[in-house]
Amino acid sequence: MPRHATPRARHWRRNLRLTGALLALWFIVTFVVSYFARELDFGFFGWPFSFWVASQGAPIVYVLIVVGYAWAMRREDARLRRGEPDEPEGAAPAAAPPRPPAEPPMGF
């Protein structure tokens, strides 16, 4: 990553790396572990272990992927907000647009 990259470009690159890593984890859990789960042929609470991998393990990992992504992106977004102001330095803040009245006027 070039040193002169903007904070938003670095933020986007981190987002893509995180997404790629989590997609690789999803692929491994969905296809690789499920493929080899048949070879895990032993009983676990009265059911084959492969059943538990498919019915309990994979959905738990999927939820952890979503929670991990949300947690990591919240941190990255906070880092971006701390490191890059919305307005360039020296620029006056933009005026807020006028707000509509809270209630319509009562007129005939």
GURODREN-656694 format. One record per atom (N, C-alpha, C, O, CB): atom name; residue in three letters; residue number from 1; x, y, z. Coordinates in steps of 0.1 Angstrom, whole numbers. Last residue first. Glycine has a CB too. Layout:
BEGIN
PT; CA; ALA; NUM; X; Y; Z
...
END
This chain:
BEGIN
PT; N; PHE; 108; -570; 281; 62
PT; CA; PHE; 108; -581; 276; 52
PT; C; PHE; 108; -578; 283; 39
PT; O; PHE; 108; -585; 281; 29
PT; CB; PHE; 108; -594; 280; 57
PT; N; GLY; 107; -544; 267; 82
PT; CA; GLY; 107; -550; 277; 75
PT; C; GLY; 107; -561; 272; 65
PT; O; GLY; 107; -560; 261; 60
PT; CB; GLY; 107; -540; 286; 68
PT; N; MET; 106; -520; 258; 101
PT; CA; MET; 106; -535; 255; 101
PT; C; MET; 106; -542; 267; 95
PT; O; MET; 106; -545; 277; 101
PT; CB; MET; 106; -540; 254; 116
PT; N; PRO; 105; -491; 244; 87
PT; CA; PRO; 105; -498; 255; 91
PT; C; PRO; 105; -513; 252; 91
PT; O; PRO; 105; -518; 245; 82
PT; CB; PRO; 105; -495; 268; 83
PT; N; PRO; 104; -478; 212; 99
PT; CA; PRO; 104; -483; 221; 88
PT; C; PRO; 104; -491; 232; 93
PT; O; PRO; 104; -497; 231; 104
PT; CB; PRO; 104; -491; 213; 77
PT; N; GLU; 103; -451; 210; 122
PT; CA; GLU; 103; -465; 208; 119
PT; C; GLU; 103; -469; 217; 107
PT; O; GLU; 103; -464; 228; 106
PT; CB; GLU; 103; -475; 210; 131
PT; N; ALA; 102; -424; 217; 120
PT; CA; ALA; 102; -428; 204; 126
PT; C; ALA; 102; -442; 201; 123
PT; O; ALA; 102; -445; 189; 121
PT; CB; ALA; 102; -426; 206; 142
PT; N; PRO; 101; -411; 228; 88
PT; CA; PRO; 101; -418; 230; 100
PT; C; PRO; 101; -423; 217; 106
PT; O; PRO; 101; -426; 207; 99
PT; CB; PRO; 101; -430; 240; 98
PT; N; PRO; 100; -378; 215; 77
PT; CA; PRO; 100; -393; 218; 75
PT; C; PRO; 100; -400; 220; 88
PT; O; PRO; 100; -395; 216; 99
PT; CB; PRO; 100; -399; 206; 67
PT; N; ARG; 99; -347; 232; 80
PT; CA; ARG; 99; -356; 222; 84
PT; C; ARG; 99; -370; 225; 81
PT; O; ARG; 99; -374; 237; 83
PT; CB; ARG; 99; -354; 219; 99
PT; N; PRO; 98; -323; 241; 56
PT; CA; PRO; 98; -334; 245; 64
PT; C; PRO; 98; -343; 233; 68
PT; O; PRO; 98; -345; 224; 59
PT; CB; PRO; 98; -342; 256; 58
PT; N; PRO; 97; -290; 225; 58
PT; CA; PRO; 97; -302; 228; 51
PT; C; PRO; 97; -314; 232; 60
PT; O; PRO; 97; -314; 227; 71
PT; CB; PRO; 97; -306; 217; 41
PT; N; ALA; 96; -262; 240; 74
PT; CA; ALA; 96; -272; 229; 74
PT; C; ALA; 96; -284; 234; 66
PT; O; ALA; 96; -288; 246; 66
PT; CB; ALA; 96; -276; 226; 89
PT; N; ALA; 95; -233; 250; 56
PT; CA; ALA; 95; -245; 254; 64
PT; C; ALA; 95; -255; 242; 63
PT; O; ALA; 95; -256; 236; 52
PT; CB; ALA; 95; -251; 267; 58
PT; N; ALA; 94; -201; 234; 62
PT; CA; ALA; 94; -213; 237; 53
PT; C; ALA; 94; -225; 241; 62
PT; O; ALA; 94; -227; 235; 72
PT; CB; ALA; 94; -216; 225; 44
PT; N; PRO; 93; -174; 251; 78
PT; CA; PRO; 93; -184; 240; 77
PT; C; PRO; 93; -196; 244; 69
PT; O; PRO; 93; -200; 256; 69
PT; CB; PRO; 93; -189; 236; 91
PT; N; ALA; 92; -147; 263; 59
PT; CA; ALA; 92; -158; 266; 68
PT; C; ALA; 92; -168; 254; 67
PT; O; ALA; 92; -170; 249; 56
PT; CB; ALA; 92; -165; 279; 64
PT; N; ALA; 91; -115; 250; 59
PT; CA; ALA; 91; -127; 252; 52
PT; C; ALA; 91; -138; 254; 62
PT; O; ALA; 91; -138; 248; 73
PT; CB; ALA; 91; -131; 240; 43
PT; N; GLY; 90; -92; 244; 73
PT; CA; GLY; 90; -94; 257; 69
PT; C; GLY; 90; -107; 260; 62
PT; O; GLY; 90; -110; 272; 60
PT; CB; GLY; 90; -83; 261; 60
PT; N; GLU; 89; -90; 211; 60
PT; CA; GLU; 89; -86; 220; 70
PT; C; GLU; 89; -87; 234; 65
PT; O; GLU; 89; -84; 237; 53
PT; CB; GLU; 89; -71; 218; 74
PT; N; PRO; 88; -121; 197; 47
PT; CA; PRO; 88; -106; 200; 46
PT; C; PRO; 88; -103; 211; 56
PT; O; PRO; 88; -111; 219; 60
PT; CB; PRO; 88; -102; 204; 32
PT; N; GLU; 87; -144; 179; 66
PT; CA; GLU; 87; -141; 191; 58
PT; C; GLU; 87; -126; 192; 58
PT; O; GLU; 87; -119; 189; 67
PT; CB; GLU; 87; -147; 203; 64
PT; N; ASP; 86; -142; 155; 81
PT; CA; ASP; 86; -150; 155; 70
PT; C; ASP; 86; -147; 167; 61
PT; O; ASP; 86; -148; 166; 48
PT; CB; ASP; 86; -165; 156; 74
PT; N; PRO; 85; -109; 144; 91
PT; CA; PRO; 85; -120; 152; 93
PT; C; PRO; 85; -129; 153; 80
PT; O; PRO; 85; -124; 151; 69
PT; CB; PRO; 85; -117; 167; 97
PT; N; GLU; 84; -95; 114; 98
PT; CA; GLU; 84; -98; 122; 87
PT; C; GLU; 84; -110; 131; 89
PT; O; GLU; 84; -121; 125; 90
PT; CB; GLU; 84; -100; 114; 74
PT; N; GLY; 83; -91; 99; 121
PT; CA; GLY; 83; -79; 103; 114
PT; C; GLY; 83; -82; 113; 102
PT; O; GLY; 83; -73; 118; 96
PT; CB; GLY; 83; -73; 91; 108
PT; N; ARG; 82; -115; 94; 133
PT; CA; ARG; 82; -105; 101; 141
PT; C; ARG; 82; -94; 106; 132
PT; O; ARG; 82; -89; 117; 135
PT; CB; ARG; 82; -100; 92; 151
PT; N; ARG; 81; -128; 80; 112
PT; CA; ARG; 81; -134; 93; 117
PT; C; ARG; 81; -124; 101; 125
PT; O; ARG; 81; -123; 113; 124
PT; CB; ARG; 81; -146; 90; 125
PT; N; LEU; 80; -111; 58; 110
PT; CA; LEU; 80; -112; 67; 99
PT; C; LEU; 80; -118; 80; 103
PT; O; LEU; 80; -113; 91; 99
PT; CB; LEU; 80; -121; 61; 88
PT; N; ARG; 79; -116; 46; 135
PT; CA; ARG; 79; -103; 50; 131
PT; C; ARG; 79; -103; 60; 120
PT; O; ARG; 79; -96; 70; 120
PT; CB; ARG; 79; -94; 38; 128
PT; N; ALA; 78; -143; 40; 131
PT; CA; ALA; 78; -139; 49; 142
PT; C; ALA; 78; -125; 54; 139
PT; O; ALA; 78; -123; 66; 141
PT; CB; ALA; 78; -140; 43; 156
PT; N; ASP; 77; -141; 21; 111
PT; CA; ASP; 77; -148; 33; 109
PT; C; ASP; 77; -145; 44; 119
PT; O; ASP; 77; -143; 56; 115
PT; CB; ASP; 77; -164; 31; 109
PT; N; GLU; 76; -127; 1; 125
PT; CA; GLU; 76; -121; 7; 113
PT; C; GLU; 76; -128; 21; 110
PT; O; GLU; 76; -121; 30; 107
PT; CB; GLU; 76; -121; -2; 101
PT; N; ARG; 75; -146; -6; 145
PT; CA; ARG; 75; -133; -1; 148
PT; C; ARG; 75; -126; 6; 137
PT; O; ARG; 75; -121; 17; 139
PT; CB; ARG; 75; -124; -13; 153
PT; N; ARG; 74; -166; -16; 128
PT; CA; ARG; 74; -169; -4; 137
PT; C; ARG; 74; -156; 2; 141
PT; O; ARG; 74; -155; 14; 142
PT; CB; ARG; 74; -177; -9; 149
PT; N; MET; 73; -153; -37; 116
PT; CA; MET; 73; -156; -25; 108
PT; C; MET; 73; -160; -13; 116
PT; O; MET; 73; -158; -2; 112
PT; CB; MET; 73; -168; -28; 98
PT; N; ALA; 72; -151; -55; 137
PT; CA; ALA; 72; -139; -50; 131
PT; C; ALA; 72; -142; -37; 123
PT; O; ALA; 72; -134; -28; 123
PT; CB; ALA; 72; -133; -60; 122
PT; N; TRP; 71; -178; -59; 143
PT; CA; TRP; 71; -169; -54; 153
PT; C; TRP; 71; -157; -48; 147
PT; O; TRP; 71; -153; -37; 150
PT; CB; TRP; 71; -165; -65; 163
PT; N; ALA; 70; -188; -70; 119
PT; CA; ALA; 70; -194; -58; 124
PT; C; ALA; 70; -185; -51; 134
PT; O; ALA; 70; -183; -39; 134
PT; CB; ALA; 70; -207; -61; 131
PT; N; TYR; 69; -172; -93; 117
PT; CA; TYR; 69; -171; -83; 106
PT; C; TYR; 69; -176; -69; 112
PT; O; TYR; 69; -170; -59; 110
PT; CB; TYR; 69; -179; -87; 94
PT; N; GLY; 68; -180; -107; 140
PT; CA; GLY; 68; -166; -103; 138
PT; C; GLY; 68; -164; -92; 128
PT; O; GLY; 68; -157; -83; 130
PT; CB; GLY; 68; -157; -115; 134
PT; N; VAL; 67; -206; -112; 133
PT; CA; VAL; 67; -203; -104; 145
PT; C; VAL; 67; -189; -99; 144
PT; O; VAL; 67; -186; -88; 147
PT; CB; VAL; 67; -205; -113; 158
PT; N; VAL; 66; -203; -128; 110
PT; CA; VAL; 66; -210; -116; 109
PT; C; VAL; 66; -207; -107; 121
PT; O; VAL; 66; -205; -95; 119
PT; CB; VAL; 66; -226; -118; 109
PT; N; ILE; 65; -188; -150; 121
PT; CA; ILE; 65; -183; -142; 110
PT; C; ILE; 65; -190; -129; 109
PT; O; ILE; 65; -183; -118; 108
PT; CB; ILE; 65; -185; -150; 97
PT; N; LEU; 64; -206; -160; 140
PT; CA; LEU; 64; -194; -154; 145
PT; C; LEU; 64; -187; -146; 134
PT; O; LEU; 64; -181; -135; 137
PT; CB; LEU; 64; -185; -165; 150
PT; N; VAL; 63; -225; -170; 123
PT; CA; VAL; 63; -229; -159; 131
PT; C; VAL; 63; -217; -152; 137
PT; O; VAL; 63; -216; -140; 137
PT; CB; VAL; 63; -238; -164; 143
PT; N; TYR; 62; -210; -190; 111
PT; CA; TYR; 62; -215; -180; 103
PT; C; TYR; 62; -219; -168; 111
PT; O; TYR; 62; -217; -156; 107
PT; CB; TYR; 62; -228; -185; 95
PT; N; VAL; 61; -205; -207; 134
PT; CA; VAL; 61; -194; -200; 127
PT; C; VAL; 61; -199; -188; 118
PT; O; VAL; 61; -193; -178; 118
PT; CB; VAL; 61; -185; -210; 119
PT; N; ILE; 60; -231; -216; 138
PT; CA; ILE; 60; -224; -208; 148
PT; C; ILE; 60; -212; -200; 142
PT; O; ILE; 60; -210; -189; 146
PT; CB; ILE; 60; -219; -217; 160
PT; N; PRO; 59; -236; -230; 114
PT; CA; PRO; 59; -243; -218; 117
PT; C; PRO; 59; -237; -210; 128
PT; O; PRO; 59; -238; -197; 127
PT; CB; PRO; 59; -257; -222; 121
PT; N; ALA; 58; -215; -251; 118
PT; CA; ALA; 58; -214; -242; 107
PT; C; ALA; 58; -223; -229; 110
PT; O; ALA; 58; -218; -218; 108
PT; CB; ALA; 58; -219; -248; 94
PT; N; GLY; 57; -223; -265; 142
PT; CA; GLY; 57; -211; -258; 141
PT; C; GLY; 57; -210; -248; 130
PT; O; GLY; 57; -206; -237; 132
PT; CB; GLY; 57; -200; -268; 138
PT; N; GLN; 56; -250; -276; 138
PT; CA; GLN; 56; -247; -267; 148
PT; C; GLN; 56; -234; -259; 146
PT; O; GLN; 56; -234; -247; 148
PT; CB; GLN; 56; -245; -274; 161
PT; N; SER; 55; -252; -292; 114
PT; CA; SER; 55; -264; -285; 120
PT; C; SER; 55; -261; -275; 131
PT; O; SER; 55; -269; -266; 133
PT; CB; SER; 55; -273; -295; 125
PT; N; ALA; 54; -226; -301; 107
PT; CA; ALA; 54; -234; -294; 97
PT; C; ALA; 54; -246; -286; 104
PT; O; ALA; 54; -249; -275; 100
PT; CB; ALA; 54; -240; -304; 88
PT; N; VAL; 53; -216; -311; 131
PT; CA; VAL; 53; -208; -302; 124
PT; C; VAL; 53; -217; -294; 114
PT; O; VAL; 53; -216; -281; 113
PT; CB; VAL; 53; -197; -309; 116
PT; N; TRP; 52; -236; -330; 138
PT; CA; TRP; 52; -234; -318; 146
PT; C; TRP; 52; -226; -307; 139
PT; O; TRP; 52; -228; -295; 141
PT; CB; TRP; 52; -227; -322; 159
PT; N; PHE; 51; -233; -348; 117
PT; CA; PHE; 51; -246; -341; 118
PT; C; PHE; 51; -244; -328; 127
PT; O; PHE; 51; -249; -318; 123
PT; CB; PHE; 51; -256; -350; 125
PT; N; SER; 50; -208; -358; 122
PT; CA; SER; 50; -210; -350; 110
PT; C; SER; 50; -223; -342; 110
PT; O; SER; 50; -224; -331; 105
PT; CB; SER; 50; -209; -359; 98
PT; N; PHE; 49; -212; -374; 145
PT; CA; PHE; 49; -205; -361; 146
PT; C; PHE; 49; -207; -352; 134
PT; O; PHE; 49; -208; -340; 135
PT; CB; PHE; 49; -190; -363; 149
PT; N; PRO; 48; -244; -389; 147
PT; CA; PRO; 48; -231; -389; 141
PT; C; PRO; 48; -225; -375; 142
PT; O; PRO; 48; -232; -364; 142
PT; CB; PRO; 48; -231; -393; 126
PT; N; TRP; 47; -259; -389; 180
PT; CA; TRP; 47; -260; -386; 165
PT; C; TRP; 47; -246; -387; 160
PT; O; TRP; 47; -236; -385; 167
PT; CB; TRP; 47; -266; -372; 163
PT; N; GLY; 46; -255; -392; 207
PT; CA; GLY; 46; -265; -401; 200
PT; C; GLY; 46; -266; -398; 185
PT; O; GLY; 46; -274; -406; 179
PT; CB; GLY; 46; -278; -399; 206
PT; N; PHE; 45; -235; -374; 214
PT; CA; PHE; 45; -248; -373; 220
PT; C; PHE; 45; -259; -380; 212
PT; O; PHE; 45; -270; -375; 210
PT; CB; PHE; 45; -252; -358; 220
PT; N; PHE; 44; -219; -387; 188
PT; CA; PHE; 44; -218; -375; 197
PT; C; PHE; 44; -232; -372; 201
PT; O; PHE; 44; -240; -366; 194
PT; CB; PHE; 44; -211; -363; 189
PT; N; GLY; 43; -201; -414; 173
PT; CA; GLY; 43; -213; -408; 179
PT; C; GLY; 43; -210; -397; 188
PT; O; GLY; 43; -200; -397; 196
PT; CB; GLY; 43; -220; -419; 187
PT; N; PHE; 42; -181; -410; 143
PT; CA; PHE; 42; -183; -414; 157
PT; C; PHE; 42; -195; -407; 163
PT; O; PHE; 42; -199; -397; 159
PT; CB; PHE; 42; -170; -411; 166
PT; N; ASP; 41; -167; -403; 117
PT; CA; ASP; 41; -178; -413; 120
PT; C; ASP; 41; -177; -418; 134
PT; O; ASP; 41; -173; -429; 136
PT; CB; ASP; 41; -177; -424; 110
PT; N; LEU; 40; -156; -382; 99
PT; CA; LEU; 40; -157; -381; 114
PT; C; LEU; 40; -168; -390; 118
PT; O; LEU; 40; -179; -385; 123
PT; CB; LEU; 40; -158; -367; 118
PT; N; GLU; 39; -161; -384; 73
PT; CA; GLU; 39; -151; -393; 78
PT; C; GLU; 39; -150; -392; 93
PT; O; GLU; 39; -143; -401; 99
PT; CB; GLU; 39; -137; -389; 72
PT; N; ARG; 38; -179; -364; 69
PT; CA; ARG; 38; -184; -378; 68
PT; C; ARG; 38; -174; -388; 73
PT; O; ARG; 38; -177; -398; 79
PT; CB; ARG; 38; -187; -381; 53
PT; N; ALA; 37; -164; -341; 69
PT; CA; ALA; 37; -172; -344; 81
PT; C; ALA; 37; -177; -358; 80
PT; O; ALA; 37; -179; -365; 91
PT; CB; ALA; 37; -183; -335; 83
PT; N; PHE; 36; -152; -333; 46
PT; CA; PHE; 36; -145; -342; 54
PT; C; PHE; 36; -153; -347; 66
PT; O; PHE; 36; -148; -355; 73
PT; CB; PHE; 36; -132; -336; 58
PT; N; TYR; 35; -172; -315; 36
PT; CA; TYR; 35; -168; -326; 28
PT; C; TYR; 35; -161; -337; 36
PT; O; TYR; 35; -163; -349; 34
PT; CB; TYR; 35; -158; -321; 17
PT; N; SER; 34; -174; -296; 57
PT; CA; SER; 34; -185; -305; 54
PT; C; SER; 34; -181; -317; 45
PT; O; SER; 34; -187; -327; 47
PT; CB; SER; 34; -196; -296; 47
PT; N; VAL; 33; -149; -284; 55
PT; CA; VAL; 33; -152; -291; 67
PT; C; VAL; 33; -164; -301; 64
PT; O; VAL; 33; -164; -312; 69
PT; CB; VAL; 33; -155; -282; 78
PT; N; VAL; 32; -151; -273; 28
PT; CA; VAL; 32; -140; -282; 32
PT; C; VAL; 32; -144; -290; 44
PT; O; VAL; 32; -143; -303; 44
PT; CB; VAL; 32; -128; -274; 35
PT; N; PHE; 31; -176; -258; 27
PT; CA; PHE; 31; -173; -269; 17
PT; C; PHE; 31; -162; -278; 22
PT; O; PHE; 31; -164; -290; 21
PT; CB; PHE; 31; -168; -262; 4
PT; N; THR; 30; -180; -241; 50
PT; CA; THR; 30; -191; -246; 42
PT; C; THR; 30; -187; -258; 33
PT; O; THR; 30; -195; -268; 33
PT; CB; THR; 30; -196; -235; 32
PT; N; VAL; 29; -155; -235; 60
PT; CA; VAL; 29; -165; -241; 69
PT; C; VAL; 29; -176; -247; 60
PT; O; VAL; 29; -181; -258; 64
PT; CB; VAL; 29; -171; -230; 78
PT; N; ILE; 28; -142; -224; 37
PT; CA; ILE; 28; -136; -236; 44
PT; C; ILE; 28; -147; -243; 53
PT; O; ILE; 28; -148; -255; 53
PT; CB; ILE; 28; -124; -232; 53
PT; N; PHE; 27; -159; -203; 31
PT; CA; PHE; 27; -157; -213; 22
PT; C; PHE; 27; -152; -226; 29
PT; O; PHE; 27; -156; -237; 26
PT; CB; PHE; 27; -147; -209; 11
PT; N; TRP; 26; -155; -187; 55
PT; CA; TRP; 26; -169; -192; 51
PT; C; TRP; 26; -167; -204; 41
PT; O; TRP; 26; -174; -214; 43
PT; CB; TRP; 26; -177; -181; 44
PT; N; LEU; 25; -128; -181; 52
PT; CA; LEU; 25; -133; -188; 64
PT; C; LEU; 25; -146; -194; 61
PT; O; LEU; 25; -149; -206; 64
PT; CB; LEU; 25; -133; -180; 76
PT; N; ALA; 24; -130; -165; 29
PT; CA; ALA; 24; -122; -178; 29
PT; C; ALA; 24; -126; -187; 40
PT; O; ALA; 24; -127; -199; 39
PT; CB; ALA; 24; -107; -174; 29
PT; N; LEU; 23; -145; -144; 38
PT; CA; LEU; 23; -151; -153; 28
PT; C; LEU; 23; -143; -166; 27
PT; O; LEU; 23; -149; -176; 24
PT; CB; LEU; 23; -150; -145; 14
PT; N; LEU; 22; -127; -133; 56
PT; CA; LEU; 22; -139; -139; 61
PT; C; LEU; 22; -146; -148; 51
PT; O; LEU; 22; -152; -158; 54
PT; CB; LEU; 22; -149; -128; 66
PT; N; ALA; 21; -107; -124; 38
PT; CA; ALA; 21; -104; -134; 49
PT; C; ALA; 21; -116; -141; 54
PT; O; ALA; 21; -117; -153; 56
PT; CB; ALA; 21; -96; -128; 60
PT; N; GLY; 20; -122; -106; 23
PT; CA; GLY; 20; -116; -117; 17
PT; C; GLY; 20; -112; -128; 27
PT; O; GLY; 20; -115; -140; 24
PT; CB; GLY; 20; -103; -113; 10
PT; N; THR; 19; -129; -87; 43
PT; CA; THR; 19; -139; -94; 36
PT; C; THR; 19; -134; -107; 29
PT; O; THR; 19; -140; -117; 30
PT; CB; THR; 19; -146; -85; 25
PT; N; LEU; 18; -103; -78; 50
PT; CA; LEU; 18; -111; -84; 60
PT; C; LEU; 18; -122; -93; 53
PT; O; LEU; 18; -125; -104; 57
PT; CB; LEU; 18; -118; -74; 69
PT; N; ARG; 17; -95; -66; 25
PT; CA; ARG; 17; -87; -77; 31
PT; C; ARG; 17; -96; -85; 41
PT; O; ARG; 17; -95; -97; 41
PT; CB; ARG; 17; -75; -72; 38
PT; N; LEU; 16; -115; -46; 22
PT; CA; LEU; 16; -114; -57; 12
PT; C; LEU; 16; -106; -69; 18
PT; O; LEU; 16; -110; -81; 15
PT; CB; LEU; 16; -108; -52; 0
PT; N; ASN; 15; -109; -30; 45
PT; CA; ASN; 15; -122; -36; 43
PT; C; ASN; 15; -122; -48; 33
PT; O; ASN; 15; -127; -59; 36
PT; CB; ASN; 15; -133; -26; 38
PT; N; ARG; 14; -83; -22; 38
PT; CA; ARG; 14; -85; -30; 50
PT; C; ARG; 14; -99; -37; 49
PT; O; ARG; 14; -100; -49; 53
PT; CB; ARG; 14; -85; -22; 63
PT; N; ARG; 13; -91; -6; 15
PT; CA; ARG; 13; -82; -18; 14
PT; C; ARG; 13; -83; -27; 26
PT; O; ARG; 13; -83; -39; 24
PT; CB; ARG; 13; -67; -13; 12
PT; N; TRP; 12; -106; 14; 27
PT; CA; TRP; 12; -112; 5; 18
PT; C; TRP; 12; -104; -8; 16
PT; O; TRP; 12; -109; -19; 14
PT; CB; TRP; 12; -115; 12; 4
PT; N; HIS; 11; -87; 26; 43
PT; CA; HIS; 11; -98; 21; 49
PT; C; HIS; 11; -105; 10; 40
PT; O; HIS; 11; -109; -1; 44
PT; CB; HIS; 11; -109; 32; 53
PT; N; ARG; 10; -70; 36; 23
PT; CA; ARG; 10; -65; 26; 33
PT; C; ARG; 10; -76; 19; 40
PT; O; ARG; 10; -76; 7; 42
PT; CB; ARG; 10; -56; 33; 43
PT; N; ALA; 9; -88; 54; 11
PT; CA; ALA; 9; -82; 43; 3
PT; C; ALA; 9; -77; 32; 12
PT; O; ALA; 9; -79; 20; 10
PT; CB; ALA; 9; -71; 48; -6
PT; N; ARG; 8; -91; 72; 33
PT; CA; ARG; 8; -103; 64; 28
PT; C; ARG; 8; -98; 52; 19
PT; O; ARG; 8; -104; 42; 19
PT; CB; ARG; 8; -112; 73; 19
PT; N; PRO; 7; -66; 83; 36
PT; CA; PRO; 7; -72; 75; 46
PT; C; PRO; 7; -83; 66; 42
PT; O; PRO; 7; -85; 55; 46
PT; CB; PRO; 7; -76; 83; 58
PT; N; THR; 6; -48; 79; 5
PT; CA; THR; 6; -56; 86; 14
PT; C; THR; 6; -61; 77; 25
PT; O; THR; 6; -61; 65; 23
PT; CB; THR; 6; -68; 93; 6
PT; N; ALA; 5; -14; 71; 0
PT; CA; ALA; 5; -28; 67; -1
PT; C; ALA; 5; -36; 75; 9
PT; O; ALA; 5; -31; 78; 20
PT; CB; ALA; 5; -30; 52; 0
PT; N; HIS; 4; 13; 74; 3
PT; CA; HIS; 4; 5; 86; -1
PT; C; HIS; 4; -9; 83; -3
PT; O; HIS; 4; -17; 92; -7
PT; CB; HIS; 4; 11; 92; -13
PT; N; ARG; 3; 24; 49; 6
PT; CA; ARG; 3; 23; 58; 18
PT; C; ARG; 3; 14; 70; 15
PT; O; ARG; 3; 9; 75; 24
PT; CB; ARG; 3; 37; 62; 22
PT; N; PRO; 2; 7; 21; -9
PT; CA; PRO; 2; 15; 33; -10
PT; C; PRO; 2; 13; 42; 2
PT; O; PRO; 2; 2; 43; 8
PT; CB; PRO; 2; 12; 41; -23
PT; N; MET; 1; 8; -12; 0
PT; CA; MET; 1; 0; 0; 0
PT; C; MET; 1; 9; 12; 0
PT; O; MET; 1; 18; 14; 9
PT; CB; MET; 1; -10; 0; 12
END
